[in-house]
Amino acid sequence: MADVHLPMTLVPLFAGLPRRLEVVDAPTVDDAIGRLDAQWPGLRDRLCESGPTIRPHIHVYVDRERAGLETPLGPGSRVDVIAAISGG
């Protein structure tokens, strides 16, 4: 089970999406995103390119280490999804 923390910018886009949730049966970051997308369709498109790769303005960390879609999740892993903010 992974402890997933999402950016505040996603919450208003998906009804009922909490900022923090637990994801079960997800051996990788890609699997965790897939499980979230099954419950909140379209979430994957906000986080990933069609490559499949994580979008350039999204950063994912697993247990404080920079991660990619293939990064494994262990029991109790913490996944932080951070959206870059830009503007002028």
Contacts in CASP RR format, 6 or more apart in sequence:
PFRMAT RR
TARGET T0000
AUTHOR 0000-0000-0000
METHOD contacts of the structure
MODEL  1
MADVHLPMTLVPLFAGLPRRLEVVDAPTVDDAIGRLDAQWPGLRDRLCES
GPTIRPHIHVYVDRERAGLETPLGPGSRVDVIAAISGG
1 22 0 8 1.000
1 23 0 8 1.000
1 24 0 8 1.000
1 75 0 8 1.000
1 76 0 8 1.000
2 22 0 8 1.000
2 23 0 8 1.000
2 26 0 8 1.000
2 32 0 8 1.000
2 73 0 8 1.000
2 74 0 8 1.000
2 76 0 8 1.000
2 77 0 8 1.000
2 78 0 8 1.000
2 79 0 8 1.000
3 20 0 8 1.000
3 22 0 8 1.000
3 76 0 8 1.000
3 77 0 8 1.000
3 78 0 8 1.000
3 79 0 8 1.000
4 20 0 8 1.000
4 21 0 8 1.000
4 22 0 8 1.000
4 23 0 8 1.000
4 32 0 8 1.000
4 36 0 8 1.000
4 79 0 8 1.000
4 81 0 8 1.000
5 19 0 8 1.000
5 20 0 8 1.000
5 78 0 8 1.000
5 79 0 8 1.000
5 80 0 8 1.000
5 81 0 8 1.000
6 17 0 8 1.000
6 18 0 8 1.000
6 19 0 8 1.000
6 20 0 8 1.000
6 21 0 8 1.000
6 81 0 8 1.000
7 19 0 8 1.000
7 81 0 8 1.000
7 82 0 8 1.000
7 83 0 8 1.000
8 19 0 8 1.000
9 83 0 8 1.000
10 17 0 8 1.000
10 43 0 8 1.000
10 46 0 8 1.000
10 83 0 8 1.000
11 17 0 8 1.000
11 18 0 8 1.000
11 19 0 8 1.000
13 46 0 8 1.000
14 40 0 8 1.000
14 42 0 8 1.000
14 43 0 8 1.000
16 40 0 8 1.000
17 40 0 8 1.000
17 43 0 8 1.000
21 36 0 8 1.000
23 32 0 8 1.000
23 35 0 8 1.000
23 36 0 8 1.000
23 79 0 8 1.000
24 35 0 8 1.000
25 31 0 8 1.000
25 35 0 8 1.000
26 32 0 8 1.000
26 34 0 8 1.000
26 35 0 8 1.000
26 73 0 8 1.000
27 72 0 8 1.000
27 73 0 8 1.000
27 74 0 8 1.000
28 69 0 8 1.000
28 70 0 8 1.000
28 71 0 8 1.000
28 72 0 8 1.000
28 73 0 8 1.000
29 60 0 8 1.000
29 62 0 8 1.000
29 67 0 8 1.000
29 68 0 8 1.000
29 69 0 8 1.000
29 70 0 8 1.000
29 71 0 8 1.000
29 73 0 8 1.000
29 79 0 8 1.000
30 52 0 8 1.000
30 69 0 8 1.000
30 70 0 8 1.000
31 73 0 8 1.000
32 73 0 8 1.000
32 79 0 8 1.000
33 43 0 8 1.000
33 44 0 8 1.000
33 47 0 8 1.000
33 48 0 8 1.000
33 69 0 8 1.000
34 44 0 8 1.000
36 43 0 8 1.000
36 44 0 8 1.000
37 43 0 8 1.000
37 44 0 8 1.000
46 55 0 8 1.000
47 54 0 8 1.000
47 55 0 8 1.000
47 58 0 8 1.000
47 81 0 8 1.000
48 54 0 8 1.000
48 55 0 8 1.000
48 58 0 8 1.000
48 69 0 8 1.000
49 55 0 8 1.000
52 69 0 8 1.000
53 69 0 8 1.000
54 60 0 8 1.000
54 68 0 8 1.000
54 69 0 8 1.000
57 83 0 8 1.000
57 84 0 8 1.000
57 86 0 8 1.000
58 81 0 8 1.000
58 82 0 8 1.000
58 83 0 8 1.000
58 84 0 8 1.000
59 66 0 8 1.000
59 81 0 8 1.000
59 82 0 8 1.000
59 83 0 8 1.000
59 84 0 8 1.000
60 66 0 8 1.000
60 67 0 8 1.000
60 68 0 8 1.000
60 71 0 8 1.000
60 79 0 8 1.000
60 80 0 8 1.000
60 81 0 8 1.000
60 82 0 8 1.000
61 67 0 8 1.000
61 79 0 8 1.000
61 80 0 8 1.000
61 82 0 8 1.000
62 71 0 8 1.000
62 72 0 8 1.000
62 73 0 8 1.000
62 77 0 8 1.000
62 78 0 8 1.000
62 79 0 8 1.000
63 77 0 8 1.000
63 78 0 8 1.000
64 78 0 8 1.000
64 80 0 8 1.000
67 79 0 8 1.000
73 79 0 8 1.000
END
